[in-house]
């Protein structure tokens, strides 16, 4: 395998000319994550006579920062991170170069992960990690997680007099509550057979959405403290989890280090099934490596990404930063299957909906969160609140 990779890169360098042998690749990794690939970059440098400059930057801003550099005519990175829900935005800004070798490589990744970066028949991202909401449970409060929402509710009813809840979540946040929408087949934007999202077909106020939000309302109103609502809710949820006032919370992989550093004796599990046995379907997202359209080293960048996403190297990266690569061979390994965190993420992604990749997604968050807040806090009728929320989303799309 190594000889094949080396031969492939050698041919690529020959095609690009001898100047590539002393080329420098600039790679943007996530904040405090450069060390996760530095070792592999060193191997790449030594084997192929090139330099790899890795910079730590917050991945949430990569798309905007690259766009800003291009607008000012300044040098861009060759490789940066692209989150799946910003593919449409990045494409509209002309930031992305197609990644030709993904035509063959895409089959190494779980289909749903690779497909999020395919636009009009071409791939624009190499999947790096997949994420979805999971349950974190405090083993000192709740020794084992439950499979169903009613079991968590029963725990609350038994311990509420002690001020301890079974399961809580940021129920008025659309991202955190979408699992109730998706459970019964509601959707943000309808996808066609090619996986493309239609911004004019919105499914957040149909009968399936009403059914899901009805379950959410009962859970939020009767079994979750009001302190989780509003801007202060985030800190209150964390405080309750750390202090043992709740057995379990719903959160994402981005909180893993925070809970670990707080010394919580925690475990991780998939989201619970709803009262009728239906699995929740939260959003899932994928972080990918993308190649900038302004890169002068596109073929070299392709080979570098192929190199660092070899299964054994991707597995090492996972152990360093706990961000799960959606590589089929990696996910089939026993050490991943026996890893509570990895298996929870992997299992949840099977019951999750891709976050829409089109720019219009930006207009969904605020109106839907206003709708959820009005339902949970103010008792607004569900159908009316959802209808109003969707109407506001449509207005925003029309205006832009």
N, C-alpha and C positions, 0 to 999 in steps of 0.2 A: 504493500500500500504506500509506504513512504517513498519508494523508488518511483512509483507511478505519479505521486504528487510532485516530486522533485522534477521528473521529466516534463510534466505538464507545465510547471512554472518556468522551466528552462526554455521551453518552446515559446511560452508567452513573452518572456523577456527578449528572446531573439526577434520575435515579431515586432516588438516595440522599439528595438534598436539598442545598441550597447549603452546608451546614456541611462537606460533604466537600471543597469547594474549598480549605479550609485544613487539611485532615486531615494527620496525620503517620502514615506507615507505618513500623513498626519491623521491620527485617529482620535475622535472624541468618544470617551467612555462616560459612564454615569459618574456622578459625584462620589468620590471616595471608592471607586470601583476599578481604577486603572490597574491596580496591583493584581486584579483577577486575571488579566491577560498579559501582563508584562513578561512573565516567564516564557509564554508561547511566542510573544513578539521577539524576544531575544533569540529563541531557536530559529525563527524565521530569518532574522538578520544574519545569523552565523551561517546558515545553510545557503542563503541566496544572495549575500552581498549587498543588501539594501538596509536602509535605516527606517525604523518605525518610531515615530514620536507620538506618545499617548498622552492625552490631556484629560483631566477630570473636569467635567462640567455637568450641571444638572440637566438630565435628559428631558425634563419637562420643557426646557427652553431651547433645545437644539434646533428645532425647525425654525423658530423665530430668529435665533442668532445667526443661523446660516443665511436666511433670507436677508437679514440686515447687512451681512458682509457682502453679499452679492449686490445689493442695492447701492452700496458705497464703493463697489469696484475693488474690494479688498480680497485677499487670499482666503479661501475657504478650506476647511478640512477635506481630506479625501473621503473619509468615512465618518459618519455620525449616527446617532441613535434615532430611530423613528418608531413612535408608538402607533399601533394600528389605527386608532381613531383619528390620526392626523395625516393619513395617507392622502386623502382628497385634498386637504389644505396644502400639503407639500407638492402634490402634482400641479395644483392650480398656480403655485408660485414658481414652477419650473425648477425645483430643487433637485430632482431625482434623475439618476441615470439608470437605464435598464441593466439588470444583472444577468448576462447571457448564460452563464453556467448554471443558473438556477433552473433552466429548462431541463437539465438532467438531475440536478441536486434536489429539486423540490420533493421528490419521492422519499427522501430520507426523513422528512418532517411530517408531523401529523397534518392531515389534509387541511383541516380548518385553519391551522396556523399559517401555512404557506399561502393559502388562497386569499388571505386578507391583504397580501401585498402584490396580488396579480391584478393588473389594470390593462384592459384591452389586449389580453393575450401575452403580456410581458410581466416579468417579476421585477419588483423594485425594492425588495428587502430580503435579507437572510435572517430567518427567525433566530433570536438570541434567547428569549425567555418568555414564558407564558404565565399569566396571573389571573386569579379569580378570587372572589370572596370565599372565606372559609370560617369555620367556628374555632375560636381559641377558647379552651376551657382551663380553668384553674383547678389543678388536681387536688389541691388542699381543701377546696370547697366542694368540688364535684369530681369524684375519683375517675369516672368514665363519662364520655359524652353520650348523648341520646341520639336515636335515629329519627325521631319524629318531634314536631313542634308540640303536640299535646303532652309529651313526656316532660319537656322543658317547662311547660305551663304548670303541670302537676308539681314539679319541684318548687316553682314560685309559690304556689298555693300552700305548700307545706312549710315554707320558710319565710314567707312574707312578713309574718309577725315579728321575725327577728331582723327585719330590714334587709333580707337577702333575696335576690331574684335569680331565676333560672337562666334566662337568656335575654339579652338586650341588644339593640342595634340602633343606628342612627335612622330611625324609621321615617323621618321627614326629609331625608336626602334621597333623591331619585336614584342615584347610583346604587346605594345600599338597599333600596326597596324594590329595585327592578325585578329581583328574583320572584316576587309575588306576581308581578305582571306576566313575566315570561313563563311562569309555571303552567298557565292555562292557554298558552298560545298567543298572547298579546305580543305586539312588536312595536318598535319605534318606527322604522321605515321598512316597508316590504322589500324583500329581496327577490330578484328574478332567478331563472335557472342558471345564470352565469354568476350569481352571487352579488350582482350590482344592486345598490340600494336606491329606492325610488322616494325622493323627498316629498312627493305629492301624495303618497299613500301612507298615512299615519294610522297606527293601530293602538293608540293609547287611550282611546275612549270607547272601544267596542265592548261587546258583552263579556268577552274573555278578560279584558282589563278590569271591568267592574267586578267580576267574580274574584279576581286576584286581590284587588284592593279591599274588597269586603273582608277577606281573611286577614289582610294586613291591618285593617281598622280595628277588628276585634282584638287582635294580638296587641297592637299599640295602645289602645284605649284601656284595656283591662289588665295587661300583664307587663307593661313597661312603664317605668317612672317618667313623669313629665319633664324631669330634669335633663332628659336626653334631647329634648327639642331645642331648636334655635341655635344661635352661635356658640353658646356655652356648652352645648351638648357633647361636643367632641371631648373636651377635657373631663367632663363629668363621667362619661363612659369609661375613660382610661382610669380615672380615680377609683371608680367602683370596682373595676377589675383588679387593680393593684391592691386594693384594701380588702378584698374578699367579700364585697357586698353583692357580687354577682358571680354565678358559677361559670357562665360562658358569654362570650360576645361574638358578634359577626364583624370581621375586619379583613383587611387584605395583607398580602405578603410584605408590604412596605412597613408594617408595624412589628415585624418579627424581631428585629434587633432591639427595638425599644422595650419589648416585653422581656426579652432575654437579659438585657442589661439591668432591668429592674429586679431581677432575681425571682421572678414569678415561676412557680413550678407548673408550667403549662403544657398542654397537649394540643393537637390540632386535628380537626375532623371535618368532613364535608358538611354542607348546610343540611338542616333537617327537612324531612318530608312534611308536607302540609297535612292537616287533619284527615283528608280523604286519601292520603297515601301518595299524592302527586309530588314529585321532586320539585324543589325550587330551581329556577333557571336564572341565575344572575348573569351579568355581563362577564365575558372573559376578554382579555386584551393580550396582545403580543407585542413585545419589544423586539425590534429587528435592527440589524446593522444595515445602513443604507449608504450608497455611493453618491457623492455630490455630482450634479450635472457639470460643474465647473472643474472637476478633478482632471488633472493632466496624467493621472496614473490609474485609469479605470481598470485595465486588465490586471495590473499588479494588485490593485485593491480587491478585485474578485478572487484572485488566488490567495490573498492573505485571509479573507473571510472563510474561504473553503478550508484553509489550513487550521485556523483556530477553532473551527466548528467540527473538527474531527471528534468522534464520539468520546474517545478517552480524554481529550483536552477539555471538551465541553463538560464532562463529568467532574474534572478537577475544578473547573470554574464554578460549577454548582456548589461544590463543597466549600468554596471560599466565600461566596456571596449569597448562597441560598436562593438563587433565582433559577427556576427550573427550565432547562432547554427542552423544547418540544421535539426532540429527536427520537424517532421510533425505537431505534436500537438501544438508546440510553434508557428510555422508559420501561423497556422490557427487562432490564437488569435487576437481579434479586436485591441488590443493595438499595435500589430506588424503590422497589415494591415494599421493602421492609422499613423504609424511611417514612415516619408518620406524616411529616410535612409534605414530602414529594408525592406520596400516595394520595393525600387529601386533595392537593391541587390537581393532580392527574385525574382523580375520580370526578372532581367537581367540573372540570372542563368538558367531560362527557355530557354533563347536564348544565350547559351554559350557552348563551347566545352571544355571537360576536358583536362587540360594540360597533355601530355603524362607522364606516370610514370616510363618509362624505362631510364636507364643511358645514352643511346644514345642522349637523349634530350639535353644534355650538349654541343653537337657538332653542334647544330642548330643555336644558337643565333648569333654568330659572322658572319658566312657567309651570313646569311639572312639580318643582319643589314648592312653589306657592300653592299649587293644588293640593299636594299631600299635607302641607301644614294646615290649610284651611279645613281639610277633612278631619285630621287627627285632633287638632287643637280646638277648632271652632265648631266641629260637628256639621260642617257643610255637607249636603247630600252628595254622595259619591259621583253619581252620573253628571250632575250639574257642574261639580268642581273639575272633573276630568274633561268635560266638553269645553269649559272655559279655558283650561290649560292648553288643550290642543288648538283651540281657536287662536290663542296668543302665539303658539308656535308657528302656525300657518301665516299669521300676520308678519311675523319676523322674517320668515322665509321669503314672503312676497316682497317685503321692503328691501331685501338685500339681493 
